[in-house]
Amino acid sequence: MPENSFVKNNEESQERIWGMLCHLTALLGLVGIPFGNIFGPLLVWLYKKKAYAMVDKQGRESLNFQLTMTILVLIAALLIYLKIGMMLIFVLASINVVLVLIASVQSYRGETFRYPFRIRFLK
């Protein structure tokens, strides 16, 4: 195998790994890091967005979704007083985890993932 082919495959692999991390780092919010779901993808995106086009696209997608989810969770937290907030928070967290895992796998495969619902804060 020629050296250029190896370098090209390694670059593509690195791009896919960083794209996957744009999504996976959003799970930091679930381990007790306040706003880790935003800061994780933000740090990966800021660090590698100029190096890899896929990271730029997937980072923005992940951040838009995580910002949307944060807003929805804050609204659900206000609804705790109406006895439906905790259930909504649980449902939102479950949806978040499932979609983040799907997005991570697709990004690792080199595919572009679009979250089904999000507010486009970053274009």
N, CA and C atoms as a LAMMPS dump frame, in Angstrom:
ITEM: TIMESTEP
0
ITEM: NUMBER OF ATOMS
369
ITEM: BOX BOUNDS ff ff ff
-5.0000000000000000e+02 5.0000000000000000e+02
-5.0000000000000000e+02 5.0000000000000000e+02
-5.0000000000000000e+02 5.0000000000000000e+02
ITEM: ATOMS id mol type element x y z
1 1 1 N 0.853 -1.175 0
2 1 2 C 0 0 0
3 1 3 C 0.9 1.24 0
4 2 1 N 0.671 2.155 -0.923
5 2 2 C 1.494 3.368 -0.971
6 2 3 C 1.304 4.22 0.282
7 3 1 N 2.339 4.97 0.601
8 3 2 C 2.318 5.81 1.816
9 3 3 C 1.194 6.842 1.773
10 4 1 N 0.944 7.447 0.603
11 4 2 C -0.108 8.469 0.493
12 4 3 C -1.472 7.9 0.838
13 5 1 N -1.712 6.664 0.459
14 5 2 C -2.982 6.022 0.76
15 5 3 C -3.16 5.858 2.264
16 6 1 N -2.084 5.474 2.945
17 6 2 C -2.137 5.32 4.402
18 6 3 C -2.412 6.654 5.087
19 7 1 N -1.743 7.702 4.647
20 7 2 C -1.933 9.033 5.237
21 7 3 C -3.355 9.509 5.011
22 8 1 N -3.877 9.283 3.796
23 8 2 C -5.238 9.706 3.487
24 8 3 C -6.245 8.944 4.35
25 9 1 N -6.065 7.634 4.483
26 9 2 C -6.969 6.836 5.316
27 9 3 C -6.886 7.255 6.772
28 10 1 N -5.686 7.578 7.239
29 10 2 C -5.51 8.021 8.622
30 10 3 C -6.208 9.356 8.851
31 11 1 N -6.096 10.272 7.9
32 11 2 C -6.781 11.575 8.016
33 11 3 C -8.29 11.395 8.048
34 12 1 N -8.823 10.538 7.174
35 12 2 C -10.264 10.283 7.159
36 12 3 C -10.716 9.656 8.47
37 13 1 N -9.913 8.76 8.992
38 13 2 C -10.228 8.125 10.265
39 13 3 C -10.242 9.153 11.396
40 14 1 N -9.254 10.026 11.402
41 14 2 C -9.199 11.075 12.427
42 14 3 C -10.418 11.994 12.319
43 15 1 N -10.791 12.345 11.106
44 15 2 C -11.947 13.217 10.907
45 15 3 C -13.22 12.559 11.433
46 16 1 N -13.389 11.279 11.164
47 16 2 C -14.573 10.561 11.64
48 16 3 C -14.581 10.451 13.165
49 17 1 N -13.417 10.225 13.757
50 17 2 C -13.336 10.13 15.22
51 17 3 C -13.693 11.463 15.868
52 18 1 N -13.135 12.55 15.347
53 18 2 C -13.453 13.871 15.911
54 18 3 C -14.921 14.226 15.671
55 19 1 N -15.47 13.828 14.525
56 19 2 C -16.894 14.05 14.27
57 19 3 C -17.761 13.301 15.27
58 20 1 N -17.357 12.069 15.58
59 20 2 C -18.075 11.276 16.57
60 20 3 C -17.991 11.933 17.95
61 21 1 N -16.821 12.469 18.289
62 21 2 C -16.647 13.111 19.592
63 21 3 C -17.492 14.375 19.732
64 22 1 N -17.8 15.028 18.619
65 22 2 C -18.7 16.189 18.674
66 22 3 C -20.034 15.794 19.305
67 23 1 N -20.46 14.575 19.056
68 23 2 C -21.73 14.105 19.6
69 23 3 C -21.554 13.452 20.971
70 24 1 N -20.583 12.559 21.089
71 24 2 C -20.413 11.798 22.33
72 24 3 C -20.11 12.673 23.545
73 25 1 N -19.377 13.753 23.347
74 25 2 C -19.038 14.602 24.49
75 25 3 C -20.27 15.287 25.086
76 26 1 N -21.376 15.263 24.375
77 26 2 C -22.62 15.817 24.921
78 26 3 C -23.104 15.003 26.116
79 27 1 N -22.644 13.761 26.239
80 27 2 C -23.054 12.924 27.365
81 27 3 C -22.378 13.351 28.668
82 28 1 N -21.441 14.296 28.595
83 28 2 C -20.809 14.81 29.814
84 28 3 C -21.836 15.441 30.756
85 29 1 N -22.916 15.941 30.201
86 29 2 C -23.967 16.525 31.02
87 29 3 C -24.636 15.497 31.917
88 30 1 N -24.594 14.235 31.522
89 30 2 C -25.246 13.185 32.306
90 30 3 C -24.388 12.679 33.455
91 31 1 N -23.109 13.014 33.454
92 31 2 C -22.226 12.54 34.526
93 31 3 C -22.016 13.601 35.594
94 32 1 N -22.815 14.627 35.568
95 32 2 C -22.782 15.614 36.641
96 32 3 C -22.019 16.888 36.345
97 33 1 N -21.52 17.05 35.136
98 33 2 C -20.824 18.289 34.775
99 33 3 C -21.878 19.293 34.322
100 34 1 N -22.043 20.393 35.06
101 34 2 C -23.06 21.378 34.676
102 34 3 C -22.828 21.898 33.256
103 35 1 N -23.846 21.817 32.452
104 35 2 C -23.82 22.223 31.045
105 35 3 C -22.719 21.51 30.26
106 36 1 N -22.344 20.321 30.711
107 36 2 C -21.36 19.509 29.996
108 36 3 C -21.859 19.109 28.618
109 37 1 N -23.18 19.009 28.477
110 37 2 C -23.752 18.672 27.179
111 37 3 C -23.505 19.769 26.144
112 38 1 N -23.236 20.967 26.597
113 38 2 C -22.93 22.075 25.67
114 38 3 C -21.424 22.263 25.565
115 39 1 N -20.742 22.267 26.71
116 39 2 C -19.3 22.551 26.698
117 39 3 C -18.483 21.457 26.012
118 40 1 N -18.893 20.201 26.142
119 40 2 C -18.164 19.112 25.479
120 40 3 C -18.123 19.287 23.971
121 41 1 N -19.293 19.334 23.306
122 41 2 C -19.289 19.534 21.856
123 41 3 C -18.669 20.876 21.442
124 42 1 N -18.875 21.9 22.258
125 42 2 C -18.312 23.217 21.938
126 42 3 C -16.787 23.161 21.891
127 43 1 N -16.176 22.518 22.871
128 43 2 C -14.715 22.431 22.9
129 43 3 C -14.171 21.637 21.714
130 44 1 N -14.807 20.505 21.403
131 44 2 C -14.359 19.707 20.251
132 44 3 C -14.514 20.508 18.972
133 45 1 N -15.649 21.157 18.826
134 45 2 C -15.924 21.937 17.618
135 45 3 C -14.922 23.081 17.466
136 46 1 N -14.691 23.827 18.518
137 46 2 C -13.742 24.945 18.445
138 46 3 C -12.324 24.458 18.16
139 47 1 N -11.96 23.308 18.703
140 47 2 C -10.601 22.791 18.573
141 47 3 C -10.316 22.251 17.169
142 48 1 N -11.3 21.621 16.518
143 48 2 C -11.042 20.93 15.257
144 48 3 C -11.876 21.401 14.066
145 49 1 N -12.674 22.448 14.208
146 49 2 C -13.556 22.845 13.112
147 49 3 C -12.801 23.329 11.879
148 50 1 N -11.64 23.92 12.063
149 50 2 C -10.867 24.393 10.907
150 50 3 C -10.069 23.268 10.259
151 51 1 N -9.788 22.231 11.017
152 51 2 C -8.997 21.122 10.491
153 51 3 C -9.841 20.169 9.649
154 52 1 N -11.098 19.99 10.034
155 52 2 C -11.948 18.997 9.37
156 52 3 C -13.338 19.586 9.095
157 53 1 N -13.768 19.52 7.834
158 53 2 C -15.082 20.043 7.455
159 53 3 C -16.207 19.272 8.148
160 54 1 N -16.033 17.965 8.298
161 54 2 C -17.064 17.156 8.949
162 54 3 C -17.254 17.578 10.407
163 55 1 N -16.171 17.897 11.086
164 55 2 C -16.256 18.333 12.486
165 55 3 C -16.992 19.663 12.567
166 56 1 N -16.756 20.533 11.601
167 56 2 C -17.453 21.817 11.589
168 56 3 C -18.961 21.596 11.468
169 57 1 N -19.371 20.739 10.527
170 57 2 C -20.797 20.489 10.315
171 57 3 C -21.425 19.744 11.494
172 58 1 N -20.789 18.669 11.919
173 58 2 C -21.359 17.864 12.997
174 58 3 C -21.298 18.587 14.342
175 59 1 N -20.276 19.409 14.539
176 59 2 C -20.189 20.202 15.767
177 59 3 C -21.321 21.198 15.878
178 60 1 N -21.6 21.887 14.773
179 60 2 C -22.719 22.835 14.778
180 60 3 C -24.039 22.11 14.996
181 61 1 N -24.191 20.968 14.346
182 61 2 C -25.42 20.177 14.497
183 61 3 C -25.604 19.74 15.954
184 62 1 N -24.529 19.24 16.559
185 62 2 C -24.586 18.787 17.949
186 62 3 C -24.886 19.951 18.899
187 63 1 N -24.21 21.067 18.686
188 63 2 C -24.448 22.232 19.55
189 63 3 C -25.868 22.751 19.431
190 64 1 N -26.388 22.828 18.219
191 64 2 C -27.769 23.284 18.037
192 64 3 C -28.736 22.37 18.78
193 65 1 N -28.517 21.067 18.666
194 65 2 C -29.408 20.127 19.342
195 65 3 C -29.274 20.23 20.857
196 66 1 N -28.067 20.323 21.358
197 66 2 C -27.868 20.385 22.804
198 66 3 C -28.398 21.696 23.39
199 67 1 N -28.263 22.778 22.672
200 67 2 C -28.855 24.04 23.134
201 67 3 C -30.376 23.935 23.169
202 68 1 N -30.951 23.314 22.139
203 68 2 C -32.395 23.104 22.105
204 68 3 C -32.842 22.234 23.274
205 69 1 N -32.125 21.142 23.518
206 69 2 C -32.474 20.242 24.623
207 69 3 C -32.354 20.947 25.978
208 70 1 N -31.336 21.781 26.129
209 70 2 C -31.166 22.511 27.39
210 70 3 C -32.346 23.441 27.637
211 71 1 N -32.775 24.133 26.616
212 71 2 C -33.938 25.016 26.746
213 71 3 C -35.18 24.207 27.11
214 72 1 N -35.376 23.061 26.451
215 72 2 C -36.545 22.227 26.746
216 72 3 C -36.502 21.677 28.171
217 73 1 N -35.323 21.289 28.639
218 73 2 C -35.199 20.78 30.014
219 73 3 C -35.478 21.896 31.021
220 74 1 N -35.01 23.098 30.734
221 74 2 C -35.289 24.218 31.638
222 74 3 C -36.789 24.511 31.71
223 75 1 N -37.463 24.418 30.583
224 75 2 C -38.92 24.605 30.571
225 75 3 C -39.594 23.483 31.359
226 76 1 N -39.114 22.253 31.153
227 76 2 C -39.68 21.107 31.89
228 76 3 C -39.446 21.272 33.394
229 77 1 N -38.286 21.827 33.757
230 77 2 C -37.999 22.04 35.179
231 77 3 C -39.005 23.007 35.792
232 78 1 N -39.428 23.99 35.027
233 78 2 C -40.448 24.914 35.52
234 78 3 C -41.798 24.216 35.702
235 79 1 N -42.008 23.159 34.93
236 79 2 C -43.283 22.43 35.002
237 79 3 C -43.307 21.385 36.115
238 80 1 N -42.245 21.296 36.885
239 80 2 C -42.229 20.366 38.012
240 80 3 C -43.353 20.71 38.986
241 81 1 N -43.647 21.967 39.112
242 81 2 C -44.713 22.397 40.021
243 81 3 C -46.091 21.929 39.56
244 82 1 N -46.212 21.615 38.275
245 82 2 C -47.484 21.101 37.753
246 82 3 C -47.494 19.571 37.714
247 83 1 N -46.496 18.956 38.328
248 83 2 C -46.397 17.496 38.464
249 83 3 C -46.086 16.762 37.156
250 84 1 N -45.726 17.473 36.099
251 84 2 C -45.371 16.789 34.851
252 84 3 C -43.909 17.024 34.463
253 85 1 N -43.252 17.894 35.165
254 85 2 C -41.891 18.273 34.807
255 85 3 C -40.878 17.153 34.904
256 86 1 N -40.945 16.352 35.978
257 86 2 C -39.966 15.275 36.15
258 86 3 C -40.1 14.235 35.04
259 87 1 N -41.316 13.914 34.676
260 87 2 C -41.524 12.95 33.595
261 87 3 C -40.994 13.507 32.28
262 88 1 N -41.249 14.78 32.028
263 88 2 C -40.735 15.406 30.802
264 88 3 C -39.209 15.422 30.778
265 89 1 N -38.585 15.698 31.899
266 89 2 C -37.126 15.704 31.973
267 89 3 C -36.587 14.307 31.671
268 90 1 N -37.213 13.287 32.234
269 90 2 C -36.799 11.915 31.975
270 90 3 C -36.938 11.569 30.491
271 91 1 N -38.046 11.94 29.885
272 91 2 C -38.282 11.662 28.463
273 91 3 C -37.253 12.406 27.609
274 92 1 N -37.024 13.665 27.915
275 92 2 C -36.05 14.453 27.148
276 92 3 C -34.633 13.883 27.284
277 93 1 N -34.266 13.478 28.492
278 93 2 C -32.936 12.894 28.699
279 93 3 C -32.792 11.589 27.921
280 94 1 N -33.84 10.79 27.902
281 94 2 C -33.809 9.525 27.164
282 94 3 C -33.67 9.759 25.661
283 95 1 N -34.45 10.696 25.152
284 95 2 C -34.362 11.047 23.727
285 95 3 C -32.966 11.558 23.402
286 96 1 N -32.433 12.383 24.271
287 96 2 C -31.101 12.948 24.076
288 96 3 C -30.049 11.845 23.957
289 97 1 N -30.06 10.903 24.9
290 97 2 C -29.066 9.828 24.897
291 97 3 C -29.178 8.983 23.63
292 98 1 N -30.384 8.603 23.277
293 98 2 C -30.577 7.758 22.094
294 98 3 C -30.099 8.474 20.837
295 99 1 N -30.496 9.721 20.663
296 99 2 C -30.103 10.447 19.456
297 99 3 C -28.605 10.734 19.414
298 100 1 N -27.991 11.004 20.565
299 100 2 C -26.545 11.234 20.611
300 100 3 C -25.802 9.963 20.211
301 101 1 N -26.261 8.817 20.69
302 101 2 C -25.603 7.555 20.327
303 101 3 C -25.763 7.244 18.84
304 102 1 N -26.95 7.475 18.298
305 102 2 C -27.165 7.264 16.862
306 102 3 C -26.283 8.206 16.049
307 103 1 N -26.236 9.473 16.452
308 103 2 C -25.409 10.461 15.75
309 103 3 C -23.93 10.089 15.817
310 104 1 N -23.485 9.589 16.943
311 104 2 C -22.082 9.205 17.11
312 104 3 C -21.711 8.062 16.175
313 105 1 N -22.572 7.067 16.108
314 105 2 C -22.304 5.921 15.23
315 105 3 C -22.288 6.352 13.771
316 106 1 N -23.252 7.148 13.377
317 106 2 C -23.297 7.595 11.984
318 106 3 C -22.101 8.468 11.639
319 107 1 N -21.689 9.322 12.547
320 107 2 C -20.515 10.165 12.295
321 107 3 C -19.261 9.311 12.166
322 108 1 N -19.148 8.288 12.997
323 108 2 C -17.985 7.415 12.913
324 108 3 C -17.95 6.665 11.581
325 109 1 N -19.115 6.396 11.029
326 109 2 C -19.193 5.752 9.71
327 109 3 C -18.894 6.731 8.578
328 110 1 N -18.784 8.019 8.913
329 110 2 C -18.517 9.028 7.893
330 110 3 C -19.77 9.642 7.304
331 111 1 N -20.911 9.34 7.894
332 111 2 C -22.19 9.86 7.413
333 111 3 C -22.556 11.133 8.171
334 112 1 N -23.267 12.008 7.523
335 112 2 C -23.743 13.234 8.157
336 112 3 C -25.044 12.932 8.886
337 113 1 N -25.143 13.372 10.123
338 113 2 C -26.362 13.148 10.905
339 113 3 C -27.067 14.47 11.136
340 114 1 N -28.376 14.461 10.949
341 114 2 C -29.211 15.632 11.224
342 114 3 C -30.194 15.246 12.318
343 115 1 N -30.159 15.979 13.422
344 115 2 C -31.1 15.707 14.505
345 115 3 C -32.508 16.05 14.041
346 116 1 N -33.508 15.26 14.446
347 116 2 C -34.869 15.463 13.933
348 116 3 C -35.515 16.772 14.363
349 117 1 N -35.165 17.274 15.518
350 117 2 C -35.712 18.571 15.925
351 117 3 C -34.617 19.341 16.648
352 118 1 N -34.469 20.588 16.249
353 118 2 C -33.489 21.467 16.879
354 118 3 C -33.751 22.878 16.402
355 119 1 N -33.343 23.819 17.213
356 119 2 C -33.381 25.227 16.808
357 119 3 C -32.01 25.525 16.242
358 120 1 N -31.961 26.165 15.104
359 120 2 C -30.675 26.437 14.459
360 120 3 C -30.088 27.744 15.011
361 121 1 N -29.343 27.623 16.082
362 121 2 C -28.654 28.777 16.655
363 121 3 C -27.401 29.093 15.846
364 122 1 N -26.67 28.069 15.448
365 122 2 C -25.452 28.203 14.648
366 122 3 C -25.753 27.714 13.24
367 123 1 N -25.498 28.543 12.269
368 123 2 C -25.79 28.15 10.872
369 123 3 C -24.533 27.805 10.144
